Amino acid sequence: MDKNQALVPWFRRGDIGGITYLVTNNIVNYLIVIATLSGVLKWPDKIVFGAVIPGMSIGLMLGCFYYAFMARRLSQKEGRADVTALPSGVSTPAMFVFLYGVIMPLHYALGDPEMAWSAGVAACFIGGFVEFCGGIIGPWLKKRIPRAALLGTVAGIGFIWMATQGVFDILGDPLIGLPVLFVAALGLFGGYMFPKQIPPLVIAIVGGIIYALCLGRIQPDFSGIGFYIPNPINSIEHLINGFAIVAPYLTIIIPVEIYNFIETLDNVEASNAAGDNYNVREAQFADGICTMLSALCGGVIPNTVWLGHAGLKKSEAGIGYSVISGAILGAAGVFGLFTFLNSVVPPAVCAITFLWCAVVMVAQAFKDNDKKHYAAIAVAMVPPVADYMYSQITGALSLANLQTAIQDSGFNEYDAEITQMIKDAGVMWNGVPASKSGAIIIGILLGTMVTFVIDKRLDKVGITALVGFVLSCFGFIHRASLGFYPTTQYAIGYLVIAILAFIFHAGRTSWFKAVEDFEYV
C-alpha cells in the first residue's frame, strides 16, 4: 500500500467531538483567567484583552497546529489513517498555581498591574524554558520521583484551589449553579449521553448560559470585540523587566513546571499506549517553545499536552479537530471574542469545569497508585493547603490594616504580637508561611519519603532528605527568597532525617527489622 494513501484525512466526523472537547474546556480556562485578572485583580482591559489573551491564543494555536503536523507525519510514517492528534491546551493546574501563587501575590505586593503583568510574562517564559528542558531530563526525573508524591502534590493543588473555588462559586449562585452542576454531573460522573452522543457538559454550559440570560443575570456585551495584535517588542521589554521581579518566585515556578512537563510526558505516554507512537521529547520541546512564544506575545499561562487522547481516539477524532480548534482559539484571542464570552458566561457555569478537573486530579492520584501508597498521597496533598491558607488569612487580615513585614527568615510575616493574636484566635498559623514557600517541592519531598518508608527503602529516604537539605540550604523551600542558608532549622532537620535513615537502613537485617506485609490501616 502507498503510505501517502493512508494519510489521516484533514477532517472526519469524529473531529466534531474533538473540537467540542478542546474548544469548550480551553474557553472555560480563558474565562477563569479573565475573571481573576479583570474581576479580582482589576487589571485594565489593555493588558488583559490587549496582551494576555492574545498571547495565550497565539501559543495555543501554534501548539494545536504543531500537534496536527506531528499526527500527519506519524500517519505517513506508519502507513495508517487512524492517527489522532495530541490534545493541546492551557495547563489547568499550572494556570491556578500561576494565577494564585505567583501573579496574585505579586499584584498585591507591587500595587501595579503593569509590573505584575511583566512578572507574569517572565514567569511564563521561564516556565516554558523549564518545560523545554523537561524534554532532556523529564524521563530521568520520572524514574526517580514516585507517582504518589507527584500526583499527591498536584491533587492537593487541585483540591484546595480548584475544587473549593468551584463549589463556592456554585453555591454562591445556587439558582444557576446547582441545576447546571446536576446536568454536568450526569455526563462527567454518570456516563450519560444525550441523543447524537452530545455530552451533558456541553448542554450544561450552553444551557446554563441561556438559563442565566432568561433570568437576567447576564448582559451580552459586544463592545470589546476588535483587533488585538500581539506586540512582541513591547512584551520583550516587559519580559526583561519582569525577570528581576519574579526571581523570588522561582521556588513556585520551577516545581509547577516540573509537574507540567511530567504531565506532558505522562499524557504522551498514554497516547502511545492508545496506539499513537508520538515522540515524548518532541512534544515537550514543542510545549516549551510554544509557551515561550506565548510569553513573548504577552501570555502568562503555560501550555501542555492534555489528558483525553484515548477518549478522542475512541471517538475517531483525527487531526482536523486540532487544526480547527487552534484556528478558533487563535482568532478568538486576536479578535477580542473573549470579551463577549466573558460577558455571557456566569462564574457558576465556569465553576463546573474546574470542579470536575479537580475531582479528576484527586481521583487520578489514588487510582494510578498502589493502595499501600495512599498515605504518601495524603501527606503530599497537605503543603499546597498552606499556600491557600496563607493567601486567605493575609488577605482577610489586610482589611484590618494588619500589615506584614519581612522577617529575618525572609518570610513576609506578621510581628510576634499579631502572630500570637492569630494563634490565640484558634487560627492554624504556626508553620504556614514556611510551608507556603516552595509548597509544591515540600509536598513532593514529604510524599517521596513516605513512599520509600512504605517500600522499606530507608536508603532512598536518606537520599531524598539530603535533597531536601540542599534545597533548603539554597532557599528553594521554606524561604521567601533564594540564597545560602545552611544553618536554618529546616536544613538541619532534613540533615538529621538523612543521618537517621542511613543508620536505620544499616540495621535493617539485624536490630531494626520491619514487619512483613505490614498494613497501616
VEXPAVEX-656908 format. One record per residue (C-alpha): x, y, z; residue number from 1. Coordinates in pm, 1 decimal, padded with zeros to 6 digits. Layout:
BEGIN
PT        u        v        w   n
PT        X        Y        Z NUM
...
***
This chain:
BEGIN
PT        u        v        w   n
PT  00000.0  00000.0  00000.0   1
PT  00122.4  00350.4 -00080.8   2
PT  00180.6  00519.6  00252.7   3
PT  00056.3  00851.2  00114.3   4
PT -00284.2  00689.7  00057.3   5
PT -00304.1  00605.7  00427.7   6
PT -00261.6  00964.5  00547.5   7
PT -00512.3  01067.7  00810.3   8
PT -00775.3  01292.4  00643.2   9
PT -00783.6  01659.7  00727.4  10
PT -01133.2  01624.5  00867.0  11
PT -01369.9  01344.9  00963.5  12
PT -01690.0  01309.3  01162.3  13
PT -01513.1  01229.9  01490.4  14
PT -01336.9  01567.4  01480.2  15
PT -01662.8  01738.7  01577.9  16
PT -01647.2  01589.1  01925.8  17
PT -01277.0  01673.8  01946.5  18
PT -01345.6  02038.0  01865.5  19
PT -01617.6  02048.7  02132.3  20
PT -01380.8  01898.3  02389.5  21
PT -01079.9  02117.3  02312.6  22
PT -01253.3  02449.8  02249.3  23
PT -01508.3  02425.7  02532.3  24
PT -01257.8  02334.5  02800.5  25
PT -00998.7  02587.2  02684.5  26
PT -01262.7  02860.8  02674.6  27
PT -01353.4  02786.7  03034.9  28
PT -00985.8  02820.7  03129.7  29
PT -00972.0  03152.0  02944.0  30
PT -01276.2  03273.2  03135.2  31
PT -01113.0  03177.7  03465.5  32
PT -00802.5  03377.5  03369.5  33
PT -01017.5  03674.9  03268.9  34
PT -01229.6  03653.7  03585.5  35
PT -00915.4  03651.3  03801.6  36
PT -00720.4  03925.4  03622.0  37
PT -01012.4  04155.6  03535.9  38
PT -01264.8  04073.6  03808.1  39
PT -01047.3  04008.4  04113.7  40
PT -00724.1  04197.3  04043.9  41
PT -00890.5  04472.6  03834.4  42
PT -00623.8  04470.7  03564.6  43
PT -00706.1  04712.8  03281.1  44
PT -00852.8  04573.0  02958.6  45
PT -00549.4  04687.3  02758.0  46
PT -00338.2  04432.1  02949.4  47
PT -00593.1  04150.1  02978.5  48
PT -00756.5  04164.1  02635.1  49
PT -00479.8  04351.7  02455.4  50
PT -00187.1  04132.8  02565.4  51
PT -00256.6  03835.9  02795.5  52
PT -00543.0  03677.8  02599.2  53
PT -00391.7  03727.7  02250.3  54
PT -00058.8  03593.1  02379.8  55
PT -00224.4  03283.0  02523.7  56
PT -00414.4  03233.9  02198.9  57
PT -00102.3  03251.9  01983.3  58
PT  00069.1  02988.3  02198.7  59
PT -00231.6  02755.3  02190.3  60
PT -00284.4  02797.9  01818.1  61
PT  00078.8  02712.7  01740.9  62
PT  00061.4  02410.9  01974.1  63
PT -00253.8  02277.4  01805.7  64
PT -00104.7  02327.0  01458.9  65
PT  00221.0  02153.7  01551.5  66
PT  00045.0  01853.2  01704.4  67
PT -00161.0  01820.2  01386.5  68
PT  00166.7  01823.0  01191.5  69
PT  00308.1  01550.6  01420.2  70
PT -00003.5  01338.7  01363.2  71
PT  00011.5  01383.7  00986.6  72
PT  00377.6  01284.3  00985.8  73
PT  00310.5  00980.9  01208.0  74
PT  00030.4  00872.3  00975.9  75
PT  00265.5  00885.8  00678.5  76
PT  00545.1  00708.1  00865.5  77
PT  00330.2  00417.3  00984.4  78
PT  00102.8  00399.1  00681.3  79
PT -00228.8  00422.0  00866.5  80
PT -00514.2  00670.1  00869.9  81
PT -00642.9  00616.8  01224.4  82
PT -00397.9  00856.6  01391.2  83
PT -00533.2  01108.5  01644.4  84
PT -00351.7  01435.6  01714.8  85
PT -00240.6  01509.0  02070.5  86
PT -00480.9  01744.5  02253.8  87
PT -00315.4  02076.6  02338.6  88
PT -00437.9  02330.2  02587.3  89
PT -00380.2  02553.8  02885.3  90
PT -00240.0  02355.1  03176.8  91
PT -00522.6  02385.0  03432.7  92
PT -00315.9  02305.1  03746.5  93
PT -00034.7  02532.5  03629.3  94
PT -00291.2  02802.0  03549.9  95
PT -00422.7  02805.4  03906.1  96
PT -00075.4  02799.2  04058.9  97
PT  00043.4  03081.9  03833.2  98
PT -00267.7  03289.9  03897.0  99
PT -00292.0  03240.4  04272.5 100
PT  00065.8  03150.1  04364.3 101
PT  00261.7  03396.1  04150.0 102
PT  00055.5  03669.2  03986.5 103
PT -00187.2  03745.0  04269.5 104
PT  00078.0  03782.7  04544.5 105
PT  00290.3  03995.2  04310.0 106
PT -00006.9  04213.1  04224.1 107
PT -00082.8  04288.2  04588.0 108
PT  00284.6  04332.3  04677.3 109
PT  00362.1  04567.6  04388.1 110
PT  00031.3  04751.1  04367.1 111
PT  00091.1  04797.7  03994.3 112
PT -00090.4  04579.1  03735.8 113
PT  00164.6  04654.1  03465.8 114
PT  00459.1  04545.0  03681.8 115
PT  00266.2  04235.2  03791.9 116
PT  00196.9  04154.5  03427.0 117
PT  00567.9  04194.6  03348.1 118
PT  00645.5  03944.2  03622.2 119
PT  00376.0  03709.1  03490.4 120
PT  00524.6  03722.6  03138.9 121
PT  00870.5  03645.4  03280.1 122
PT  00729.3  03359.1  03489.6 123
PT  00559.8  03213.1  03181.7 124
PT  00878.8  03238.7  02975.5 125
PT  01085.9  03073.5  03249.6 126
PT  00818.1  02806.1  03274.7 127
PT  00841.8  02743.3  02901.2 128
PT  01218.9  02707.4  02927.5 129
PT  01183.1  02458.9  03215.6 130
PT  00925.5  02269.3  03007.5 131
PT  01171.8  02261.4  02717.1 132
PT  01443.4  02127.7  02947.2 133
PT  01193.4  01863.1  03055.3 134
PT  01242.8  01706.1  02714.6 135
PT  01600.6  01632.4  02826.6 136
PT  01564.8  01547.3  03196.7 137
PT  01196.3  01451.5  03216.8 138
PT  01236.8  01074.7  03173.3 139
PT  01524.2  01073.9  03427.8 140
PT  01313.7  01260.4  03687.0 141
PT  01009.2  01045.3  03626.4 142
PT  01203.9  00731.8  03715.5 143
PT  01311.6  00884.0  04048.3 144
PT  01006.2  01071.3  04174.7 145
PT  00733.7  00835.1  04299.9 146
PT  00397.0  00888.8  04131.5 147
PT  00231.3  00903.2  04473.8 148
PT  00441.2  01207.2  04568.2 149
PT  00396.0  01387.9  04237.5 150
PT  00026.7  01318.6  04183.9 151
PT -00047.9  01369.9  04554.1 152
PT  00100.4  01720.1  04547.6 153
PT -00092.3  01806.0  04230.7 154
PT -00409.9  01660.9  04384.7 155
PT -00357.0  01893.6  04682.0 156
PT -00340.5  02192.1  04447.6 157
PT -00650.0  02076.2  04263.0 158
PT -00848.7  02011.5  04578.2 159
PT -00765.7  02327.5  04770.5 160
PT -00755.7  02580.1  04484.2 161
PT -00987.8  02440.0  04219.2 162
PT -01246.5  02221.0  04391.8 163
PT -01311.5  02464.9  04676.4 164
PT -01342.2  02762.4  04443.6 165
PT -01568.2  02561.2  04214.8 166
PT -01804.1  02459.9  04495.7 167
PT -01802.2  02811.2  04642.6 168
PT -01890.7  02970.2  04306.7 169
PT -02168.7  02714.9  04251.9 170
PT -02318.1  02772.6  04597.5 171
PT -02262.1  03146.1  04562.7 172
PT -02523.3  03145.4  04285.4 173
PT -02727.9  02831.2  04361.5 174
PT -03021.6  02910.5  04133.1 175
PT -02786.8  02873.5  03836.3 176
PT -02503.5  02670.0  03983.1 177
PT -02690.0  02373.5  04131.6 178
PT -02902.0  02280.0  03824.6 179
PT -02600.1  02325.5  03595.5 180
PT -02388.5  02109.4  03827.6 181
PT -02651.2  01834.8  03818.8 182
PT -02672.0  01825.5  03438.7 183
PT -02292.8  01830.4  03402.0 184
PT -02251.2  01556.2  03664.2 185
PT -02481.6  01326.7  03464.4 186
PT -02214.0  01302.9  03197.8 187
PT -01896.0  01365.5  03392.8 188
PT -01962.0  01119.0  03672.6 189
PT -02257.5  00909.7  03549.2 190
PT -02160.2  00848.3  03186.8 191
PT -02495.5  00961.0  03044.4 192
PT -02522.8  01096.5  02690.7 193
PT -02785.9  01299.5  02511.0 194
PT -02900.2  01193.1  02160.6 195
PT -02632.5  01212.6  01889.3 196
PT -02371.5  01147.9  02162.3 197
PT -02387.3  01509.3  02283.4 198
PT -02209.2  01530.8  02623.1 199
PT -02414.4  01667.0  02915.0 200
PT -02122.9  01903.2  02994.7 201
PT -02184.7  02086.0  02666.4 202
PT -02557.3  02103.7  02739.4 203
PT -02483.8  02225.0  03093.2 204
PT -02257.9  02507.7  02972.9 205
PT -02471.2  02619.5  02678.1 206
PT -02796.5  02564.4  02867.4 207
PT -02655.1  02742.4  03170.9 208
PT -02577.1  03049.9  02962.9 209
PT -02929.3  03052.4  02811.6 210
PT -03080.5  02992.4  03156.5 211
PT -02879.4  03280.8  03307.2 212
PT -02984.2  03505.0  03017.2 213
PT -03352.5  03422.1  03079.5 214
PT -03306.4  03508.1  03447.8 215
PT -03149.7  03840.7  03353.2 216
PT -02819.8  03756.0  03522.9 217
PT -02604.3  03834.8  03220.3 218
PT -02595.1  04114.1  02966.3 219
PT -02419.1  04034.8  02635.2 220
PT -02153.0  04295.7  02562.7 221
PT -02008.3  04330.7  02211.5 222
PT -01813.9  04649.1  02279.7 223
PT -01480.0  04473.4  02334.9 224
PT -01473.6  04295.4  02000.0 225
PT -01193.8  04438.0  01788.2 226
PT -00847.8  04359.5  01657.4 227
PT -00578.3  04288.0  01915.8 228
PT -00244.6  04218.7  01750.6 229
PT  00019.1  04095.1  01999.6 230
PT  00317.3  04328.4  02025.5 231
PT  00627.5  04113.4  02086.6 232
PT  00857.4  04416.1  02106.8 233
PT  00654.1  04562.9  02393.8 234
PT  00626.9  04222.5  02560.7 235
PT  01003.7  04163.7  02537.5 236
PT  01063.1  04489.2  02723.9 237
PT  00823.7  04379.5  02997.4 238
PT  00979.7  04032.0  02994.3 239
PT  01324.5  04176.0  03070.0 240
PT  01185.2  04395.4  03348.9 241
PT  00990.4  04104.3  03489.9 242
PT  01288.3  03872.7  03538.8 243
PT  01415.6  04071.2  03837.7 244
PT  01068.9  04092.6  03993.7 245
PT  00987.2  03725.4  03958.6 246
PT  01320.3  03584.7  04082.3 247
PT  01195.2  03518.0  04439.4 248
PT  00908.8  03312.9  04294.8 249
PT  01131.9  03060.4  04121.1 250
PT  01054.7  02821.8  04407.6 251
PT  00695.3  02818.8  04281.8 252
PT  00755.3  02840.0  03907.1 253
PT  01019.1  02567.1  03874.1 254
PT  00832.7  02289.9  04059.9 255
PT  00499.6  02360.9  03890.0 256
PT  00673.5  02342.7  03552.7 257
PT  00842.3  02019.0  03658.7 258
PT  00490.3  01891.0  03719.3 259
PT  00383.2  02037.7  03386.7 260
PT  00645.9  01859.3  03180.0 261
PT  00587.5  01533.0  03364.1 262
PT  00214.8  01580.0  03292.5 263
PT  00305.9  01618.8  02925.4 264
PT  00529.8  01311.8  02948.5 265
PT  00252.8  01104.1  03109.6 266
PT -00011.4  01215.5  02861.4 267
PT  00209.8  01145.8  02560.9 268
PT  00291.0  00803.0  02704.0 269
PT -00085.4  00748.2  02742.2 270
PT -00126.7  00829.6  02373.4 271
PT  00143.0  00573.2  02293.9 272
PT -00049.8  00315.1  02496.8 273
PT -00360.3  00403.4  02294.7 274
PT -00176.3  00321.6  01973.1 275
PT -00023.4  00651.8  01854.1 276
PT  00354.1  00639.1  01900.0 277
PT  00448.5  01003.6  01945.9 278
PT  00795.3  01115.1  02047.9 279
PT  00777.4  01232.0  02410.0 280
PT  01075.2  01465.4  02385.9 281
PT  00945.6  01633.3  02070.2 282
PT  00612.8  01703.9  02240.6 283
PT  00788.5  01852.7  02542.7 284
PT  01012.7  02067.1  02324.4 285
PT  00703.8  02187.6  02135.2 286
PT  00520.8  02272.9  02458.5 287
PT  00819.7  02466.2  02588.6 288
PT  00872.3  02662.1  02267.4 289
PT  00501.2  02744.5  02230.0 290
PT  00488.9  02861.8  02592.4 291
PT  00792.5  03086.6  02542.2 292
PT  00642.4  03229.0  02222.2 293
PT  00317.7  03287.0  02411.0 294
PT  00510.6  03483.9  02674.5 295
PT  00684.3  03688.3  02405.0 296
PT  00336.3  03786.8  02285.0 297
PT  00213.8  03878.5  02634.8 298
PT  00077.6  03546.9  02767.9 299
PT  00116.3  03443.0  03130.6 300
PT -00004.5  03077.2  03136.1 301
PT  00191.4  02772.4  03005.6 302
PT  00076.5  02515.3  02750.0 303
PT  00069.7  02139.0  02794.6 304
PT -00049.7  01816.9  02634.8 305
PT -00390.8  01745.7  02781.4 306
PT -00548.2  01430.9  02912.7 307
PT -00808.8  01269.4  02690.9 308
PT -00617.6  01131.3  02392.3 309
PT -00760.2  00781.0  02442.7 310
PT -01116.9  00917.5  02450.8 311
PT -01057.2  01127.7  02140.6 312
PT -00916.7  00825.5  01960.1 313
PT -01213.4  00616.0  02066.7 314
PT -01446.6  00879.9  01921.8 315
PT -01245.1  00865.3  01595.4 316
PT -01109.3  01219.1  01608.2 317
PT -00816.0  01276.7  01371.4 318
PT -00620.3  01595.8  01307.5 319
PT -00897.6  01827.0  01189.7 320
PT -01013.9  01893.4  01544.6 321
PT -00666.0  02017.7  01638.3 322
PT -00630.0  02244.9  01334.1 323
PT -00980.9  02391.8  01363.7 324
PT -00961.8  02430.8  01743.0 325
PT -00628.1  02610.5  01708.7 326
PT -00772.2  02844.5  01446.8 327
PT -01082.5  02914.4  01658.5 328
PT -00884.6  02988.3  01975.8 329
PT -00629.0  03197.8  01788.3 330
PT -00895.6  03403.8  01613.5 331
PT -01099.6  03445.7  01933.1 332
PT -00798.3  03593.4  02110.6 333
PT -00687.8  03820.6  01828.6 334
PT -01038.7  03949.8  01750.1 335
PT -01142.4  04004.6  02113.0 336
PT -01422.0  03746.4  02115.2 337
PT -01337.2  03652.2  02473.3 338
PT -01463.1  03992.9  02587.0 339
PT -01807.0  03887.5  02462.2 340
PT -01781.7  03536.3  02610.8 341
PT -01679.3  03683.4  02943.2 342
PT -01998.5  03887.1  02949.0 343
PT -02230.2  03590.3  02885.3 344
PT -02083.0  03309.7  03099.1 345
PT -02169.4  03331.9  03471.2 346
PT -01899.1  03227.6  03723.4 347
PT -02119.4  02941.3  03842.7 348
PT -02110.0  02790.7  03492.5 349
PT -01729.8  02823.1  03469.1 350
PT -01702.5  02660.4  03810.4 351
PT -01839.6  02330.7  03679.2 352
PT -01534.2  02259.0  03465.9 353
PT -01264.9  02334.2  03717.8 354
PT -01457.1  02144.4  03988.1 355
PT -01457.4  01848.4  03750.8 356
PT -01085.3  01891.4  03673.5 357
PT -01006.8  01900.0  04045.4 358
PT -01208.0  01585.9  04115.0 359
PT -01030.1  01406.1  03829.9 360
PT -00689.9  01515.2  03964.3 361
PT -00765.4  01385.6  04314.1 362
PT -00921.5  01063.3  04187.0 363
PT -00633.1  01002.8  03947.4 364
PT -00379.7  01037.5  04229.6 365
PT -00539.4  00743.6  04410.7 366
PT -00641.2  00544.0  04102.6 367
PT -00294.2  00543.3  03945.5 368
PT -00111.7  00431.6  04261.1 369
PT -00092.5  00117.1  04467.2 370
PT -00319.9  00119.0  04773.9 371
PT -00021.2  00093.1  05004.8 372
PT  00095.3  00436.3  04883.6 373
PT -00226.2  00617.5  04974.6 374
PT -00061.1  00756.1  05289.5 375
PT  00208.5  00920.3  05077.6 376
PT -00057.6  01081.2  04857.8 377
PT -00237.4  01219.4  05163.9 378
PT  00083.4  01363.8  05309.6 379
PT  00185.7  01518.1  04975.8 380
PT -00152.7  01692.1  04949.1 381
PT -00102.7  01896.7  05266.4 382
PT  00166.4  02159.2  05181.3 383
PT -00038.1  02319.0  04899.2 384
PT -00306.5  02382.2  05163.0 385
PT -00059.8  02613.3  05340.5 386
PT -00029.8  02822.8  05025.0 387
PT -00408.3  02860.9  05015.3 388
PT -00435.5  02935.0  05388.3 389
PT -00162.2  03198.4  05373.0 390
PT -00333.4  03382.6  05087.6 391
PT -00676.6  03369.9  05251.4 392
PT -00563.7  03468.2  05601.4 393
PT -00333.3  03752.0  05496.7 394
PT -00597.6  03875.6  05252.6 395
PT -00863.0  03886.6  05525.1 396
PT -00635.7  04048.1  05783.5 397
PT -00529.3  04315.5  05535.9 398
PT -00882.7  04456.0  05568.8 399
PT -00792.6  04541.4  05927.5 400
PT -00472.9  04711.4  05805.4 401
PT -00258.4  04449.0  05977.8 402
PT  00047.6  04473.7  05762.7 403
PT  00306.2  04202.7  05714.2 404
PT  00680.6  04267.7  05718.5 405
PT  00987.8  04082.4  05601.8 406
PT  01133.2  03890.9  05896.4 407
PT  01486.1  03754.5  05946.0 408
PT  01371.8  03427.4  05792.8 409
PT  01284.4  03607.7  05471.4 410
PT  00913.7  03535.3  05517.2 411
PT  00653.2  03802.2  05477.0 412
PT  00503.9  03756.2  05825.4 413
PT  00326.2  03947.1  06098.4 414
PT  00518.3  04057.9  06405.1 415
PT  00522.3  03841.9  06719.6 416
PT  00227.4  04020.9  06884.2 417
PT -00006.5  03988.3  06584.9 418
PT  00109.4  03631.5  06520.0 419
PT  00020.4  03538.5  06878.5 420
PT -00321.0  03706.6  06840.7 421
PT -00385.9  03496.0  06531.2 422
PT -00292.4  03175.9  06714.0 423
PT -00496.8  03271.8  07023.6 424
PT -00799.9  03313.0  06797.9 425
PT -00768.9  02946.3  06703.4 426
PT -00631.6  03007.0  06355.3 427
PT -00384.5  02743.3  06230.6 428
PT -00095.0  02974.8  06150.9 429
PT  00208.9  02811.3  06305.0 430
PT  00434.7  02694.3  06020.9 431
PT  00201.5  02815.7  05745.4 432
PT  00436.6  03081.0  05597.3 433
PT  00726.1  02833.9  05597.4 434
PT  00511.6  02567.6  05432.7 435
PT  00388.0  02813.8  05170.9 436
PT  00736.9  02881.6  05038.9 437
PT  00815.2  02602.2  04794.2 438
PT  00493.4  02418.0  04885.2 439
PT  00498.8  02202.3  04573.2 440
PT  00856.1  02084.7  04630.6 441
PT  00784.5  02026.8  05000.1 442
PT  00484.6  01812.1  04908.3 443
PT  00694.6  01609.3  04665.0 444
PT  00972.5  01563.3  04923.1 445
PT  00739.8  01453.3  05203.6 446
PT  00539.0  01226.9  04974.9 447
PT  00858.0  01073.0  04836.2 448
PT  00996.8  00999.0  05182.6 449
PT  00669.4  00839.0  05296.8 450
PT  00660.7  00629.0  04976.8 451
PT  01011.5  00497.5  05040.8 452
PT  00929.1  00427.9  05405.8 453
PT  00633.0  00216.9  05291.7 454
PT  00856.4  00041.7  05036.1 455
PT  01115.1 -00021.9  05312.6 456
PT  01386.8  00166.9  05125.3 457
PT  01531.3  00381.0  05404.2 458
PT  01844.2  00438.8  05196.8 459
PT  01627.8  00626.2  04945.5 460
PT  01463.6  00815.6  05230.7 461
PT  01812.2  00932.1  05329.0 462
PT  01893.0  01041.7  04974.4 463
PT  01561.1  01229.1  04949.5 464
PT  01628.1  01401.4  05283.7 465
PT  01970.8  01510.0  05156.5 466
PT  01796.4  01662.7  04853.4 467
PT  01567.8  01844.8  05098.6 468
PT  01874.2  01965.6  05289.0 469
PT  02034.2  02106.3  04972.3 470
PT  01709.8  02269.9  04855.2 471
PT  01659.0  02422.7  05199.1 472
PT  02019.0  02546.1  05210.9 473
PT  01970.0  02741.5  04889.5 474
PT  01622.7  02873.5  04972.8 475
PT  01419.2  02669.3  04723.9 476
PT  01195.9  02559.9  05011.8 477
PT  01095.2  02717.5  05343.3 478
PT  01237.8  03055.8  05240.3 479
PT  01090.4  03357.4  05068.0 480
PT  01398.9  03410.5  04850.4 481
PT  01696.8  03222.8  04713.1 482
PT  02029.3  03244.3  04897.3 483
PT  02253.8  03028.5  05115.7 484
PT  02104.2  02924.5  05449.9 485
PT  02282.5  02607.4  05573.0 486
PT  02210.9  02667.2  05942.5 487
PT  01832.1  02708.2  05935.8 488
PT  01624.9  02469.1  06142.7 489
PT  01470.7  02328.8  05826.1 490
PT  01804.1  02247.4  05662.8 491
PT  01932.7  02086.1  05982.8 492
PT  01606.9  01895.1  06022.2 493
PT  01640.6  01734.6  05677.6 494
PT  02005.3  01653.0  05752.9 495
PT  01906.3  01478.3  06076.1 496
PT  01647.9  01269.6  05886.2 497
PT  01915.3  01167.7  05635.1 498
PT  02157.3  01056.3  05907.6 499
PT  01887.7  00860.4  06092.7 500
PT  01760.5  00698.1  05773.4 501
PT  02108.0  00574.0  05678.2 502
PT  02166.9  00440.5  06031.5 503
PT  01831.5  00259.1  06038.6 504
PT  01892.0  00122.6  05688.6 505
PT  02224.8 -00022.0  05803.1 506
PT  02044.3 -00215.1  06078.9 507
PT  01763.7 -00348.7  05859.7 508
PT  01891.5 -00709.4  05873.0 509
PT  01979.1 -00718.2  06243.2 510
PT  01839.4 -00481.4  06507.2 511
PT  01585.4 -00276.7  06302.3 512
PT  01370.7 -00520.6  06106.3 513
PT  01034.5 -00431.7  05950.8 514
PT  00718.2 -00639.3  05985.4 515
PT  00646.4 -00824.2  05662.2 516
PT  00319.6 -00740.5  05482.7 517
PT  00254.2 -00458.7  05730.0 518
PT -00070.6 -00265.5  05675.6 519
PT -00108.8  00070.8  05843.9 520
PT -00487.5  00087.8  05805.3 521
***
